[in-house]
Amino acid sequence: MILELRFNMLPPALNEQIDLARSDWRASAAVKKTWTNKVANLTQKVDFSFNDKVWIEYHWHLKTFARDSDNVSAASKSILDGLVDAGIIRNDNLIVIQSPVPHYYYRAKSDGVILRLSSSPKFLLENFYKSIQLPTK
């Protein structure tokens, strides 16, 4: 089974979190907790959980490509913590979250992320093949 979660928002990117932490670590911690709780609240109605290993795929939809990929993907911290709090995954450590964890980036009219999870890595191939776009002869 593939569980697909859609979020029509993005947690703060890494640079935003760093800037906030430099000015006030409590404010930074509060923003991180707020976003973790938002994700947990949005996903609590999902009637499914993964009790063992899980493979994850991120599809980031962005208004601008001016951000660095690692800056955007750092938002996954709040997302995974929210999934743990909601009971969808039992932990977000490397025992549970399996490699690879692909991140795909798309231009969009608004920011958001689609998160796909499965108890098998087989689903990862479908988007990988689409993304490499081999030249035709």
Backbone hydrogen bonds in HBPLUS format (Angstrom, degrees):
<---DONOR---> <-ACCEPTOR-->    atom                        ^
c    i                          cat <-CA-CA->   ^        H-A-AA   ^      H-
h    n   atom  resd res      DA  || num        DHA   H-A  angle D-A-AA Bond
n    s   type  num  typ     dist DA aas  dist angle  dist       angle   num
A0003-LEU N   A0117-LEU O   2.79 MM 114  5.10 160.4  1.83 153.1 157.8     1
A0117-LEU N   A0003-LEU O   2.82 MM 114  5.10 158.4  1.86 148.9 156.3     2
A0005-LEU N   A0115-LEU O   2.77 MM 110  5.08 168.6  1.79 156.1 159.6     3
A0115-LEU N   A0005-LEU O   2.77 MM 110  5.08 166.7  1.78 157.2 160.8     4
A0007-PHE N   A0113-VAL O   2.87 MM 106  5.33 161.7  1.91 161.7 167.3     5
A0113-VAL N   A0007-PHE O   2.93 MM 106  5.33 154.5  2.00 147.4 155.6     6
A0017-GLN N   A0013-ALA O   3.07 MM   4  6.40 158.0  2.12 155.1 161.8     7
A0014-LEU N   A0071-ASN O   3.14 MM  57  4.88 166.3  2.16 130.0 132.9     8
A0018-ILE N   A0014-LEU O   2.87 MM   4  6.12 160.5  1.90 158.3 163.9     9
A0019-ASP N   A0015-ASN O   2.96 MM   4  6.10 166.1  1.98 147.3 151.0    10
A0020-LEU N   A0016-GLU O   3.05 MM   4  6.22 158.6  2.10 144.7 150.5    11
A0021-ALA N   A0017-GLN O   2.88 MM   4  6.07 157.0  1.93 148.1 154.9    12
A0022-ARG N   A0018-ILE O   2.92 MM   4  6.17 148.4  2.02 151.9 160.0    13
A0023-SER N   A0019-ASP O   3.34 MM   4  6.62 143.5  2.48 139.2 147.5    14
A0023-SER N   A0020-LEU O   3.16 MM   3  5.32 126.9  2.46  97.4 110.5    15
A0024-ASP N   A0020-LEU O   2.91 MM   4  6.13 158.6  1.95 154.8 161.4    16
A0027-ALA N   A0024-ASP O   3.11 MM   3  5.37 120.8  2.47 102.8 116.7    17
A0028-SER N   A0024-ASP O   3.13 MM   4  6.48 157.1  2.18 152.4 159.1    18
A0029-ALA N   A0025-TRP O   2.95 MM   4  6.16 159.7  1.99 146.5 151.5    19
A0030-ALA N   A0026-ARG O   2.91 MM   4  6.09 151.3  1.99 143.6 151.7    20
A0031-VAL N   A0027-ALA O   2.97 MM   4  6.21 155.4  2.03 148.7 154.4    21
A0032-LYS N   A0028-SER O   3.04 MM   4  6.27 163.6  2.07 151.1 155.5    22
A0033-LYS N   A0029-ALA O   2.95 MM   4  6.13 160.6  1.99 146.0 151.5    23
A0034-THR N   A0030-ALA O   2.87 MM   4  6.03 155.0  1.93 145.2 152.5    24
A0035-TRP N   A0031-VAL O   3.02 MM   4  6.28 162.4  2.06 152.8 155.9    25
A0036-THR N   A0032-LYS O   2.97 MM   4  6.19 157.3  2.02 149.5 156.3    26
A0037-ASN N   A0033-LYS O   2.91 MM   4  6.08 160.6  1.95 150.3 155.4    27
A0038-LYS N   A0034-THR O   2.90 MM   4  6.17 149.6  1.99 144.3 153.4    28
A0039-VAL N   A0035-TRP O   3.05 MM   4  6.26 166.2  2.07 151.1 153.2    29
A0040-ALA N   A0036-THR O   2.98 MM   4  6.20 163.5  2.00 148.2 153.4    30
A0041-ASN N   A0037-ASN O   2.81 MM   4  5.96 162.1  1.84 151.5 156.3    31
A0042-LEU N   A0038-LYS O   2.93 MM   4  6.12 156.8  1.99 149.0 155.4    32
A0043-THR N   A0039-VAL O   3.06 MM   4  6.19 140.0  2.22 146.5 156.5    33
A0044-GLN N   A0040-ALA O   3.02 MM   4  5.96 117.5  2.43 144.7 158.0    34
A0046-VAL N   A0043-THR O   3.05 MM   3  5.46 162.8  2.08 114.4 120.0    35
A0050-PHE N   A0088-ILE O   2.67 MM  38  5.92 167.2  1.69 162.6 162.6    36
A0054-VAL N   A0096-VAL O   2.83 MM  42  5.86 158.2  1.88 157.1 151.7    37
A0098-GLN N   A0054-VAL O   2.94 MM  44  5.96 168.6  1.95 163.4 163.4    38
A0055-TRP N   A0118-SER O   2.82 MM  63  5.36 167.1  1.83 161.5 166.1    39
A0118-SER N   A0055-TRP O   3.00 MM  63  5.36 144.5  2.13 147.1 155.6    40
A0057-GLU N   A0116-ARG O   2.86 MM  59  5.11 142.7  2.00 149.6 157.2    41
A0116-ARG N   A0057-GLU O   2.89 MM  59  5.11 169.1  1.91 154.0 157.6    42
A0058-TYR N   A0102-PRO O   2.98 MM  44  6.29 175.2  1.99 161.9 162.3    43
A0104-TYR N   A0058-TYR O   2.86 MM  46  6.10 159.9  1.90 145.3 151.8    44
A0059-HIS N   A0114-ILE O   2.85 MM  55  5.00 142.7  1.99 150.7 159.7    45
A0114-ILE N   A0059-HIS O   2.92 MM  55  5.00 157.8  1.97 134.9 142.0    46
A0060-TRP N   A0104-TYR O   2.74 MM  44  6.00 153.4  1.81 174.4 165.7    47
A0106-TYR N   A0060-TRP O   2.85 MM  46  6.16 150.9  1.94 164.0 172.6    48
A0061-HIS N   A0112-GLY O   2.83 MM  51  5.10 172.5  1.83 149.4 149.8    49
A0112-GLY N   A0061-HIS O   2.88 MM  51  5.10 140.6  2.04 149.2 148.4    50
A0062-LEU N   A0106-TYR O   2.85 MM  44  6.13 171.8  1.86 167.4 168.3    51
A0108-ALA N   A0062-LEU O   2.78 MM  46  5.20 147.0  1.89 137.8 135.3    52
A0071-ASN N   A0068-ASP O   3.13 MM   3  5.18 126.6  2.43  97.4 111.4    53
A0072-VAL N   A0068-ASP O   3.15 MM   4  6.51 155.3  2.21 153.2 159.0    54
A0073-SER N   A0069-SER O   2.91 MM   4  6.11 174.2  1.91 157.0 158.9    55
A0074-ALA N   A0070-ASP O   3.23 MM   4  6.10 130.7  2.49 129.7 138.9    56
A0075-ALA N   A0072-VAL O   2.99 MM   3  5.84 165.2  2.01 124.6 129.2    57
A0076-SER N   A0073-SER O   2.98 MM   3  5.63 164.6  2.01 116.7 121.7    58
A0077-LYS N   A0074-ALA O   3.18 MM   3  6.00 171.2  2.19 121.1 123.3    59
A0080-LEU N   A0076-SER O   2.85 MM   4  5.99 173.3  1.85 158.9 159.1    60
A0081-ASP N   A0077-LYS O   3.05 MM   4  6.19 164.8  2.07 150.5 155.3    61
A0082-GLY N   A0078-SER O   2.96 MM   4  6.04 149.1  2.06 139.3 147.5    62
A0083-LEU N   A0079-ILE O   2.99 MM   4  6.33 147.6  2.10 146.8 156.0    63
A0084-VAL N   A0080-LEU O   3.01 MM   4  6.33 149.4  2.10 149.3 157.3    64
A0085-ASP N   A0081-ASP O   2.98 MM   4  6.25 165.4  2.00 148.3 152.2    65
A0086-ALA N   A0082-GLY O   2.91 MM   4  6.09 146.2  2.03 143.3 152.4    66
A0088-ILE N   A0083-LEU O   2.96 MM   5  5.30 141.8  2.11 161.7 162.9    67
A0087-GLY N   A0084-VAL O   2.98 MM   3  5.08 148.6  2.08 103.6 113.7    68
A0096-VAL N   A0093-ASN O   3.19 MM   3  5.68 133.5  2.41 108.4 118.3    69
A0097-ILE N   A0093-ASN O   2.90 MM   4  6.02 165.2  1.92 171.1 166.1    70
A0124-LEU N   A0121-PRO O   3.02 MM   3  5.67 155.2  2.08 121.9 129.0    71
A0125-LEU N   A0122-LYS O   3.36 MM   3  6.14 156.8  2.42 119.6 123.3    72
A0128-PHE N   A0124-LEU O   3.32 MM   4  6.42 151.8  2.41 145.6 153.7    73
A0129-TYR N   A0125-LEU O   2.98 MM   4  6.06 171.1  1.99 160.6 160.2    74
A0131-SER N   A0127-ASN O   2.96 MM   4  6.05 148.2  2.07 143.0 151.0    75
A0132-ILE N   A0128-PHE O   3.27 MM   4  6.54 140.7  2.44 151.6 159.5    76
